[in-house]
Amino acid sequence: MSIALRYTSSYTQAEEVCNDAFYKLFTKIELHTKGDSFKPWFRRIIINTAIDNYRANEKNNQLIVLEEIDHPEQVDLNLNTIDAEEIIALLQKLPAKYRMVFSLYILEGYNHDEIAKKLEITASTSRSNLTRAKHKLRELIKDYDYYGKAR
């Protein structure tokens, strides 16, 4: 569920991704190679299911236009004051296309060419979306009052 939450904008969407992933798991279990680790294989199913969900709902995703900033402000942030659930909540506030690229690049370690292929966009769009995601996330963190509430 934590993986699905990073790629979706709501708990309900994450549940849908998990349900779809478990369905794929149970209907395609014979594709798992005996002797290989199960956890990374299932993680990949969840990520690919989240990407499929994103593509299917892309027309419903809204784009937030951000102004380009040459030198974004540094945000002093003590990460010990924010727990994992709060970070996921902040990630879920990102527009879907920014959240997808951010999660794939930062959390999963894909490069921009791989992301471009998975999301059917160009590598330069992937780089641009990552930059915008980081900027938007900085803004969200700056507005965060460390008590789990936005200012």
N, C-alpha and C positions, 0 to 999 in steps of 0.2 A: 504494500500500500504506500509506503514512503517513497518508493520510486515513482509510482503513478502520480502521487501528489506533486512531485517536482515538475511534471509535464502538463498538468491540468490546472484550470483556474478555480476548481471547486472540489469539495469532497465528493459530491455526487458524480462528477465527471471521472474522478479517480476510481470510484467504485465501479463505474461502467468499464473503464479500462481494465481493472483487475478481473472483473467478471469475464470480459472478452479474452483476456490472457489465460485465465484458467480453462476456459472452453477450448482455446487453441492447444493448451497443454494436454488436456485429456483426449482430444481428438487426434493429436499428432505425437503422442508419447513414443510411438515406434520410431520416430526420427531421432530420438536421443541416442547417442552412441554409448553403448555399455562401457563402463570404465571411465568415461568423462565425468567431470564434476557437474552435478545437476544445477547447483545454485547459479553459476554464471549463464548457463543455458537458459534457465527460466527468466533471469534478469533481462536477457536479450529479447525474449518473447514479450516481456512487459514493455520494454522501451519501444520495440517495433510496433506493438499494439497502440501505444500512446501516439506514435507518429502517424499511424493509420487513422486514428481517431481525429488527430489534428487536421490531416488532409481532408477527411470527410466533412469536417465542420469549418473548414477554412473560410467559406463564404460568410459564415456567421461571426467570424472574428473581426473586431474593430481595430483599426490602426490609430494610435495616438501619435500625432506629429510632435517631434521633439526638435528644439533648435540645436544646431550644431554648436559646440563650445570648443574653442581651441585648447584651453587649459582648464579642465574641470577642477573644481575645488577638491582638496583632499579632505576626507571626512575622518576625524579622529573617532575611532570606534573600538571599544573594548568588547571583543567578541564573546568574552566570558559572561557578559550581561544579557546575551540573547541566546535562548535555547533553540534546539533544532526545529521545534514546531513553529516558533516565531519567524525563523528564517524561511521556512516553507511558506508561511502565510505571506511574507514579503515577496517571495518569488511568484506566488499566485497572483499578485497584483500587477505583474508585468503583462503587457499585451502578449497574446499567444505566440506570435512569431518570434518575439524577442525571448520569451521564456524557453521555447524549444531550442533555439540556437545556443542560448546561455547554458542550458542544462546539458546539451550534447557536447559542447566544447569544454566547458569548465568542469562539469561533474563527471562526464563519461569519457573525456579525452579524445573525442573525434577531432580530426582536422577539418578545415573549411571545405576542402574538396569532397570529403566524405559526407559532411553535413549537406552540402549543395546537392549531392546525388540523392540522399535520403529524402530531403524536403522538396526536391525538384525546383531548386533556385540556383542562382549563380554563386560562385565562391565569394565574389565581391559583395553580393547581397548578404551572405552569411557574415562576413566581416563587419559590414555596416550594422546589421542587426545586433551583433555582439557588442559593438561600441555603444549603440543606443541602449541596449539592455543594461550595460554597466552604468551608464549615465543615469538612467531611470532608477536603478537600484540604489545608487548613491543618494539620489533625491529622496527615495522612500526611507532609507536608513537615517538620513539627516532629519526627516520629519518624525522619526520614531522617538518616543520619549522613554524608552527602555522599561516601561511598565506594561508593555503589550498593547499600547493605545497610540494611535496617530495623534499628533498635535492638532 
